[in-house]
Amino acid sequence: MRALDDGTLIPEGPTVRKRVVADLNAAPFPADYLVPFTQQVHDRLSLEVLRGCTQGCRFCQAGMASRPVRERSLETLRALARRALESTGYDEVALSSLSTCDYSQVKALVQQSVEIATPWGAAVSLPSVRLDSFSVDLSEMVQNVRKTGMTFAPEAARLAYAPRSTSGFPTTTCWR
């Protein structure tokens, strides 16, 4: 590292190039997990539904760094969920992404996941949901086996910060 007079650090060495998996259906996915003997905080099957985000909020580094948006097909997700449930015995399937409700066929995905998980006695959860993309129908679908958690991502910590986030979500809805 080289330091400028004002204290700014300039990295030296090779430039790191961004790598993007263009087709998530062809990307390897660990369906044969090593299941720990002790209980973990996130003791569940985490199924990556999509990468990237369409929103472009200023505060979200992950949303900007993981562009473009890429989805796994319903067929691929069906096969991965079945194989992972068979090999792990987990009792919960988390449909993971930056915002799972951005998936183009989210209702079909949740319905399919519930149908796959139900014979195993496994629940389906949505661990990352934006308030503007959530629906009560999805909530009713995921509580089919047993109630699980849903994590809602607030657009800003304070109402005054909301316009600066460029998320496009009317944050005043959250502060009523």
N, C-alpha and C positions, 0 to 999 in steps of 0.2 A: 504494500500500500504506500501511496505517496500522499503526503499532507500538503495542502495549500496554505498560504499565509493566514487565511481566515479560519483554518481548522477543518475544512472540508477534506474528507478522505477520498482519494481516487484509487479504485482497485486496479491492480496491474495483473497481467497474465492473459490467458486465453479467454475469448468471449464465449459465454454460455449461450447456446442456441436453443430456442424453444422447440420442443418435440410435441406433436399432436397425434393422437391415435385417431385416424380418420373414420374408421368403421368399428364402433364398439361391439358389434356382433362378432367380429373376427378377433377381438382382443381377448387374451386369456383372462379367466376369472377363477378365483380359488373356490371351487365348489366343495372340495374335500378339505375342510378346515381341520386344523389341530384343535380339538376341544379341550380346554384346560380342566383339570380335576377340581379346581377351586372356582367359586362363583366370581364372575367379573362384573364390572359396572355395566358394561354393554354386553350382557350375556345373551346374545341373540344372533341370528343370521342377518347379515347386512348385505342386501342385494342392491348393487349400483344400477339405478334405472337410467340415468342420463348424466352427462357431464356438460358443464357450461351453464350459462344463465342468459336469458334474453333481456334482463332489466337494465343493466348498466348503471347501477347505483354507485355513486362516488365512494361510499364508505366500504364497499365490498371488494377487497383485493382478489378473492377467489373467483368472483363472478367475472372479473376482467381478465385474469390470468388463464382461466380455463376455457375461453372462447375458442372456437365456435361451439354452439350447442350441438351435441350428438346424443342420439337415443339408441337404446337397445330395443330390438323388436319384441313384440309380445311373445312370439314363438321362442326366441332366445331366452327371455326372462322366465317363461314357463319351464323350459328344460333346466335352467340353472336352479330355480327354486326347488323343483322336484329332486334333483340330484343332491343339492346341498342339504335338504331336509332328511333325505335318506341316509346320508353319510354322517350327519351331526346329531340328529335328534333334538335340535333346539326347539323350544316351544314358542318362539316369536320370530317373525320375518319382518325386518325393517326395510321399507322401500326407500332407499337412500339417494340423495342428490342435494344440490344446493337448494332447490325448491321442487319437490316431487310433483306438486300440482301443475307444474309447467309441462309435464309430459303430455304429448299430444293426444294420447288415448288413456288419460288417467282413470276414468271410470271403468273402462274395460280392464285396465291393469289391476285395479284394486279388486274388482269382482273376480278376476282370474286368480289372483293371489289368495283370496279368501277361499275359493273352491279348492285350491291345491293344499292350503294349510289346514283346513278343517278336518280332514281325515286323520291328520297327525295330532290334532288337539292344539295346534299352534295358532297363535294370534297374528294379526297383521298390524303394523304400526306405520305411521307417517311422521318421521322424526324431524322434518324440516318443511314447514308450510308457511307461505306468505298469506296474510289475512285476506288479501284481495283475490286470491285464487281458491280459497277454501269453500266447500259447500257442505251443507248438512247431510246430503246424500252420502258423501264420502265417509262422514263420521258414523252414520248408521251402518254402512257396509263393513267398516273395520271392527265394529263391536260385535260382529256375528258370533265369534267363538268365545271371546271374553274381552272385556274392556281393556284397552291399552292407552298409552299416552300419545298425545299429539303435541308437537312443539311448534309454536307460532313464533315467527321471527318479526319483532317490531322493526319498523322502518327507521325510527330515530328514538334516542333515549329521552329527548325532550321535544315538545311541540315546536319550539323555536328553531331546532336543528332540521326539521323535516324539509323545508323548501330547499335547503342546501344539498340534500341527499340525491336529488334528481331521480328518485324512484318512481315518481308519478302516482304514488298511492296517497289518497287523502288522509294523512295521519290524524287529522282531527277526529276521525272515526274512532281511533284507539283511545283518545283522551276524554271521551264522554263519560 
